[in-house]
Amino acid sequence: MFFSKKKSNFIQNNSEVILPDISNNFKTPHNYKGVLIAVEGTDGSGKSTQMYLLKKWLESEGYGTVFTEWNSSNLVSNVIKKGKKKDLLNNTTFSLLHATDFADRLHKIIIPALKDGSIVLADRYFYTALARDVARDCDPAWLRNTYSFSIRPDAVFYFKVPVEISLERITMTRKPKYYEAGMDMKLSTDPFKSYLLFQSRVIEEYEKMVKEFGLDIIDGTESIPDQQVIFRKKIIDVINRRANAGK
Amino acid sequence: MQANNYPGKLIVAEGLDGSGKTTQFNLLKNWLEINGFATQVFKRKTSNLIASSINQAKEAKLLLPVTYSLIHAADFSDIMYHKIVPALKAGFVVLFIKYVYTSIAKDYLRGQNRDWVLKLYDFGLEPDLTFYFKTDIESALDRMTQEEKEKDYYDSGMDIGFGPNNHLALRNFQSKLLEQYELMSKLYNFKVIDATKPIQTQQNKMKSMIESLLNG
């Protein structure tokens, strides 16, 4: 087997200094041993559920997996949380803080795990920033430059659901939150209306990226088990493709 | 970067640590205020939320070259929107010590692509005047070592292997930084101030340039 079959491990405190390889552009494939899979989509698209089920299955099959999610590095997530609470930071600042978080996880979690031969599962990748920050009026070209330090995943799955379903799913137990509803954009004073307006913008950006970055669409309105069957099939293809490329 | 179309003027100081920028700008502030111009002096790493996390991350040596760049850009963006723009809108003269050019130079020395860094700072405002305090490496190092606080792991470039110890790294890193200032001075039309001249000579040169800016 090409990929190391060991239990999942979480690499921390990699003190090695990595100078970014500029030629390793975010549109060209990476050369690491492991496989990088990302999921994208609006809140309530079901991507995290699907990723969780995928991870359980991959581990039961003996693959070493590493999971990483958006906005979770300890470097800046506190600042982001505080800034959100007080509605203090402007869009460019937020965007740069999210980029800092992403770069930190890229170099401390994602790349070390890929070097190790693990399957890295990213719940949201830089496409999230490209969708959300453009929906917040950041310049698309500026964002693409900012994130050009990234590496390209082996596959990115976009869980596509209509905005109404996304709203329905997240509001089953609560109101839309301030930022997920894009209330900071002052599109509407009603959080439900604001959510529909703001997330429609986000969806519009995802739709543009389907072609630009070759996102693979999964219909998020299908039943959970049906989606998982499709998802697993696609993942096997990705893993086999990488294994063959390595021979 | 965008041109500054606000009523206020943006005047910045670049140059090595120990070149006398802060002393000079504090004197300018005093002079401007006596002449009736409301003035504010700003520096990097003064944003409320971000500056403290930069300091913590530096302390714990958690920053990689790329996160070093991005988090400093975030700090600058915060200062831009919360301090610089409101002051310029209100018609203040803004004096900024170490603007984006220092960041661009440091990021480049940390191995970043120059074009990437330039575009990263594209949201900034172009200064109306950029003074470059030119000094030689020996006098800058002399003054740096007289400071109470020793240069940290990052300020001496030890994080990117500029030297085996703080002292040697500092010398190498600051020499490279000086080269970058020289290069940018030509590229971006910096007004060169000879920082080895007496304080008053430097002041007089800047005052005449500021006078024509404010009268023009």
Interface residues (C-beta under 8 A of the other chain):
Chain A: S15 V17 I18 L19 P20 I22 L75 V76 N78 V79 K82 G83 L88 L89 N90 T92 T93 L96 L97 A99 T100 A103 D104 H107 K108 D139 W142 N145 T146 S148 F149
Chain B: N48 L49 I50 S53 A57 K61 L62 L63 L64 P65 V66 T67 L70 I71 A73 A74 S77 D78 M80 Y81 H82 R110 G111 Q112 N113 W116 K119 L120 D122 F123 D159 I160 G161
